[in-house]
Amino acid sequence: MTKQDYKNMWVYIEHDGKKVHSVGLELCCEVKKLCEVTGDKLYAVVLGDCPEAELDKVRDCGIDGIIYVKGTGYDYYNTDAFSNAFTVLSKKYNPSAIFVGGTNNGRDFAPRFSVQLDTGCTSDAMELVYDPKTGDIEFVEPAVGGKIMAVITVPVMRPQVGTIRPGTFKYAPTGRKENIEVITEQIDFPVELIRTKLLDFMADDFDPELDIANAEVIVCVGNGLKNEGCLARYRELASLLGGKLGCTRPLFDREILPYKLQIGQSGVMVKPKLYIAFGVSGAVNHIAGVTADLSIAVNKREDAQIFNYCDYGIVGDMDEVCDAMIAAIKARRAAK
């Protein structure tokens, strides 16, 4: 077979049996745009049982069909059964491309079934572009430590497989189609061949201050921070603005702030209305994780790369600028 014999695009819908993971919805919305260009149909692939109310969210993304996989081996996530299911499905239907959310589970089994299909798998793409001349999808992602943006393609083999981090694309449902094809496949995987066993599960303690993915205002602190003692002013500014504190990777590496506050391609993808960066250099792998309606950057260096990406730039000492912002906000509120 040639790559022209492969058609349609699939999105894996990750769920825990109760709720659909947001990345599947985001991918459906984005891949739908690709399908409108290529002429392919968009199918959502669901393994195991998922509530209909949650699947309605998937249908609202404008998909053309749903592939339900039933059978043994899907009571909990495991590499063996999940990768086998996609291998069997792909050999039967020959999709042109398969997109998987870059979660812990997605990153685990997507490369596995790609190997079983003798094709390539791109990880953590930030942009998807269709090349009409070659018929290939260009997976755009940061490389060389975030210094450049690389374009990766799978020019010969099919399907084209890629994982995309949660929050990379927007969840913007366009409404469901009148007719949605439903395909049900029975793919049993012998439970005794599953090499991992679920012994117990304990959810992370939820701390709202560490949940920055959907924050409308973010005050981000970079490696320009002098020491941990200086953080208080930035927390105060974030609080005054009704937002949350975030950071770049160096602050996590310096053990000043936790990983859940790290913004960027290797951290959390954010889409705030207001983003204020203090002492952030502007490396590509950080900038790639931020999509803001309004961005302000503060840096003591006039040639800082961050100024190429902001709406407003302030050259100055980050602590002094932060203190001035806090004073201005308090003065304005006191005058009311």
N, C-alpha and C positions, 0 to 999 in steps of 0.2 A: 504493500500500500504506500501511497505517497501522501504528503501532508494535506493535499487537496481533498483527500478522502475523509478527513476528519472535520467535523462541524459541531457547532454549538459550544457554549461555555457553561461551566458549572461553578457554583459557589457552595462550599461546605457550610452547613448551618450547625454550628456547635451549640450544644445545650446541655443542661444538667438534669434533664428530665422534668424540670419545673419551669425554667426560663431560658429563652434564647440569648446567646451571647451577642452583644451589640455589634461585634466586628462582622458577623454574618450579614446583618442588615446593612451595615455601611458598604460592604463589598457588593451586595446585590444592587444598591443604588449606583455605584460607580461602574460596575461591569455592564449594567444595562446601557450605559452611554456607549461603551465599546461595541456592544451588540448592535446598537442602532447604526453604527458606522460599518460594521463588517457584514451585517445581514444575518448573523447567527441568532439562535434562540438562547434565552437564559433559563437555566434550570437550577433550582435549589435542591441540594442533596441532604436528606435527613436520615441519620442512623439512629434506630431505636425510637421509643415512644416519646412524643413531645406534645404538650397541651395544644389544642386547636386555637385557643386564644392567642398563644404565642406565635403559632404558625400564620395567623391572620396578619401579623406584623410583616412577615416575609412576603405574603401575597400582595400586600399593599405597596411593595417595592417595584411592582410592574413586571414580575417574573412571567415567563411563558409556561413553566411547568415545574412540578415537584417530583423528585424521585425519592420514594420512601423505601428504606431498607429495613426489612424485618428479619427476625431469626435469632439464633443463639449467639451470645458473645458480646452483646451491646448493653448489658445491664450497667456497666461502668466503663469509663474510657480505658482502653488498652491498645498498645501498638499493634499487636498481632491481628486482632479481628478487624480493627478499623482500616489498617493498611490493606488487608486482604479484600475488604469490601470494595474499596476504590479500585483495586487492581482488577477484580472481577467485572465491575461495572464498566470500567474504561475499555476493557477488551471487548465487551459486548456492544457498547454504544459509540466508541471512538470520538470522544469530545475533543475539540480543538484546544481548549484550555481549561484548567482547573485552578480555582483560587481558594486558598485556605487562610483563615485568620492566623496571624503570627502569635498565637497564645502558646503556653507551654505544651499543650496537647498538639496543636497544629504544627508547631515546629518539630515535634517528635515524629508524627506519622507521615507528613507530606514528603519528606525526603525518602522515607522508607518505600512508599508505594511508587515513587518516581523511579527508584532503582529497579523495582520489580517490573516496571514498564519500560525500562531501558531508555529513559528520557531524562531531561534536566530539571532541576528545581532551583528557582531563584528565591532568596530569602530577603525579607524586610524591604520590599520595593516601596518607594515613596510616590511613584507616578507610573501610570500605565498608558502607553502610546501605541496606536496601531499604525504599522507601516504598510500602506496599500500596495507598494511596489513588490514587497517580499511576502506579504500576507502574515508577517510575524508581529508578535506583540513585543514592544520594547519595555523592559522592566528597568526603571530608572531608580538608582539608589546610591547613597554615599559610599565612597570607597577611600582607601588609603588614609584611614583615621579621620574620615570626614573632610579631607582636603579637596576632593574632587567628586563629581557626580558621574557615576559609571552607567553605561547603557548596556544591558545584558539581553541577549536574544537566544532563542532555541531555534536555529535556522533550518534544521533537518528533521529532528525527531518530534513526535507528538504523543500525548498532549503536552502543551506548555504549562508547566506547574509553577506556581509562585505563592509565597506566604507574604501577607501584608499585616503590619502591626495594627492593633486596635487604635482607633482615633485618627488614622491616616486620612481617611475619606469621610465625608459628611453623610449622616443618615438623613436623607431627604426624600421620603417616599412620594411617588408621583401618582399613586392609586393603582388598584388592582385591575387586571384585564378581565374582560367578560368571560373568556374561556381560558382556563388554566389546565393544561394537560397533567394528568395524575398517573404516575407509573409506580407500581409497587413491585419490589423485587425481594424474593426470599433467598437470603444468603446466610446460611448457617455456618458458624465457625465452631469447631469442637472446643468446648469449654476447657477440656483437659489439656489442650495445646496452648492455652493462654499462659504465658510465662510469668505474668505478674498477677498478684492477688491483692484485692483491696481489703486490708485488715481493719482500717478505721479512717475516719475523716473528721478533721477539725478545721472549721473556717477561721480565717485570720480575724483577730479582734479589729472591729471597724473603728477607725479614728477619722472623723469628718475633716480634721485639719490636714490629713494626709491624702484626702481624696480631691485631687486638683484637676482631674481630667475635664470636668464640666464647669469649672470656676469661670465666672464672667470677668473677674479682675484678678490678675496675677502680678505680684511683685517678685521678680526673679533676681537672685543674687548670684554673681559669678565669682571667679577666682580673684577678682580685685578686692574681695573682702579681707580686711586686715587680720581679724581674728574673730573667734566665736562671740566674744563679748560685744562686738558691734552689731550683732544680729537683732537686738531688741528694737532698734529704731525701724528696721525694715518690717518686722512683725507688726509694729504699731501702725506704720503707713498702710500696710495691707488691711489691717483691721479698720482703719478710718475710711478706707475706700470700699469696705464691704467685700474684700477679696481674700486671697490666700497667698502664702509664701511658697515660692519655688526656688530651684537652684540649678546650676549646671553640674556636670559630672565632677569637676575638680573638688567641689565642696563635699560631695559624697566620698570621694577618694581621701579627702582630708579628715573624714569622719566628723564633719561639722553638722551635716544634715542627712537624714535617711534617704535611702534609694527611692522610696515612693514619691519624693519631692523632686527627683531629677527629671528635668525636661529635655526632650530631644529624641533622636532616632534610637538611642539605646536606653531611653527612659520612657516618660509619659508624653503622649502627643496631646497638645492642648489647642483650644480654639476660643480664647477669651475675647471679650469685647475690648478690653484694655489690657495691654501688656507693657510693664515698665521693667526694663533691664538695667541693673546696676552692676558695673564692673564685669560685664559679659563681653568676651572677646568677639563673638560672632562666628564661631566655627560652623561649618556647613552641617555637621551632624546634630548640632543644637538648633540652628535656625530651621532645619527641615522639620522639626517637631513643633513648630509654632505657626499658627495661622490666626492672626489677630485683626480685628476691625481697626484698631488704633494701637500703634506701638511707639514707645518712647525709650530711648537709650541714653544712659549716662555713663561716660567713660572719660578718664583723664587724658587719654591719648586721642589726638585729633585724627589719626590715621587708623583708628580701630575699625576692624572689619564690620562690626555691628552697625556702624553708621550707614552702611550700604543697604541695610534692610529695614530701617526704622522710618516712621513718618516724621518724627521730631528727634533731634539729637542734641544733647547737652554735654559740652566739654567742661569737666570740672571734677572736683573731689566728690566721690559718690556719697560719703557720709554727710558732707556739708549740703549737698543738693537734697538728700533725703530729709535732713533736718529742716531745710527751708520749705520743702513740700508739706511736711507735717505742720509747721508753724502757720503756713498759708491756709491750710484746710481748717485748722482750729480757729484762726482769726476770722475766717469767713463765716463759720458756724456761730461764733460768738456775736457777730454783728447782726445776725438774723433775729 
